[in-house]
Amino acid sequence: MKENVFYGKGMGPVKKDYPDIYEAIVGLNDAVYTGKALDYKTQKLIALAIAASNSDDRAVKKQISSVVETFDTSKDEIMDVLRIVLLTSGMPPFVKAVNLLYEVID
């Protein structure tokens, strides 16, 4: 279910020109997304919350798209995550993430 999809703009050149670094990143990804105690969906929702808390538009859109495509996650489930962002990070990151949610969902 988990794929090695990295959304950073620089990953293509890293994969091509520095395969050792790329493979280290793949290994780190595999070590993080294990699904041992928390299932993969929960881990992806945590990643979404972190991206939203950081106000990282590109990462938020990619995380929303990924969790919707991979798990058919509902808008309400994502809003539950974003409510936590509102509580922990404040109104600006929350509103920005909600706008991005509607861009991706609609």
C-alpha positions in Angstrom: 0.0 0.0 0.0 2.8 2.4 0.8 4.7 3.8 -2.1 8.0 5.6 -2.3 6.7 8.8 -3.6 8.6 11.9 -2.6 7.2 15.2 -3.3 10.2 17.4 -2.9 11.2 19.1 -6.1 14.8 18.1 -5.7 14.2 14.4 -5.4 14.4 13.6 -9.1 17.9 14.9 -9.5 18.9 13.3 -6.2 17.7 10.0 -7.4 19.5 10.3 -10.7 22.8 11.9 -9.5 23.1 10.7 -5.9 21.5 7.3 -5.7 23.1 6.6 -2.4 21.4 9.5 -0.8 18.1 8.6 -2.4 18.3 5.0 -1.1 19.0 6.4 2.4 15.8 8.5 2.1 13.9 5.5 0.9 15.2 3.5 3.9 14.2 6.3 6.3 10.7 6.4 4.7 10.4 2.6 5.2 11.6 2.9 8.8 9.1 5.6 9.6 6.0 4.3 7.9 6.0 0.8 9.4 2.4 0.5 10.5 3.6 -1.4 13.6 1.6 0.4 16.4 -0.2 2.9 14.3 -1.7 1.9 11.0 -0.5 3.6 7.8 -3.6 5.7 7.4 -3.1 7.2 10.9 0.5 7.9 10.2 -0.4 9.7 7.0 -3.0 11.8 8.8 -0.3 12.7 11.3 1.9 13.8 8.4 -1.0 15.9 7.1 -1.4 17.6 10.5 2.3 18.4 10.7 2.4 19.8 7.2 -0.7 21.9 7.9 0.8 23.1 11.2 3.8 24.2 9.3 1.6 26.0 6.7 3.3 24.1 3.9 0.8 24.5 1.1 2.4 22.1 -1.3 2.9 19.4 1.3 -0.7 19.8 2.6 -2.1 19.4 -0.9 0.0 16.3 -1.5 -0.8 14.8 1.8 -4.6 15.4 1.3 -4.4 13.9 -2.2 -2.5 10.9 -1.0 -4.7 10.0 1.9 -7.9 10.5 -0.1 -6.6 8.4 -3.1 -5.0 5.7 -0.9 -7.7 5.3 1.7 -10.8 7.1 0.4 -10.5 9.3 3.4 -13.6 11.6 3.8 -13.6 15.3 4.1 -15.0 14.9 7.7 -12.0 12.7 8.6 -9.6 15.3 7.3 -11.5 18.1 9.1 -11.0 16.2 12.3 -7.3 16.3 11.7 -7.5 20.0 10.9 -9.5 20.8 14.1 -6.4 19.6 16.0 -4.3 21.9 13.9 -6.6 24.8 14.8 -6.2 24.0 18.5 -2.4 23.4 18.5 -1.2 25.8 15.7 -3.9 28.5 15.5 -6.3 30.0 13.0 -3.9 30.9 10.1 -2.6 27.4 9.4 -6.1 25.9 10.0 -7.8 28.3 7.5 -5.1 27.8 4.9 -5.4 24.0 5.2 -9.2 24.1 5.0 -8.9 26.1 1.8 -6.5 23.6 0.4 -8.8 20.7 1.4 -11.6 22.3 -0.6 -9.3 22.8 -3.6 -8.3 19.1 -3.6 -11.8 17.7 -2.8 -13.8 19.8 -5.1 
